[in-house]
Amino acid sequence: MRRVQHGPLAGLVSLFVLLAGIGATVGLGPAGWLAGTAYGMVLCGLLARALRGAGGSGLGPADVVTLGRAVLIGGVTALVADGFTRAAPVPLLVGLAAVALLLDAVDGQVARRTGTASDLGARFDMEVDAYLILLLGVQLAPTAGVWVLALGAMRYAFVVAGWTSPWLRGTLPPRQWRKVVAALQGIVLVVAAAGVLPPVGATVLLAGAFALLVESFGRDVGWLWRHRPVAATDGAALRRDEPVRVPAHLPA
């Protein structure tokens, strides 16, 4: 299967084209350009580093779809940042985020049908999802309340907690409900950002999504605690059922 060798650079160029298009149509201020450019540079650098770590084999077909999602989210980043200095074009922001969410159902199917699923692709997809959820929370925080940031911040807090508690970095078993809850976060945030619901209805919807997220994280943390490593008599760390591994995915 043919792989794209210059994916990070192509993504960066595509993002600049998107930002230019946004600027030419609805306008984009200095804050938006700065945030969009910084996002693109970080994305390009991290993806290039990950590809080198994976052997430099390039992006597979599914990874290209995920990169397209990341480019769209770069546009959302610019619009959210621009909204701090002037009124953001909500329909465009919501449209870009909605397309990015819809494509989330595509890259996995492409990976399976082309036989190009990889740990890098799964991690790339997960990070894009997590960032979009956090970004939409930032967009909603001024109207819905700062607490809505918890929907996106919880996953990053879990990662930070794993730095001091290695048992949190264990591999979780596949669970469909985890994927459902993760998908619901994005959908609920996009609906709330679109402003199609009254404030009370949006708050209830966001609170419900948060409750599901807490339940999902709590269940995964409980599983990891029950299967955490135990100290052996010779001082080595043993796991009750399997060795600790870097997780292919994190709870959501």
Protein Blocks (a to p, Z undefined) as FASTA:
>chain_A
ZZdfklmmmmmmmmmmmmmmmmmmnopafklmmmmmmmmmmmmmmmmmmmmmnoonopaf
klmmmmmmmmmmmmmmmmmmmmmmmccdfklmmmmmmmmmmmmmmmmmmmmmnopacfkl
mmmmmmmmmmmmmmmmmmmmmmnopklmmmmmmmmmmmmmmmmmmmlmpccdddfklmmm
mmmmmmmmmmmmnopacfklmmmmmmmmmmmmmmmmmmmmmmmmmmgccddfkopacdfk
bccdddfbdcZZ
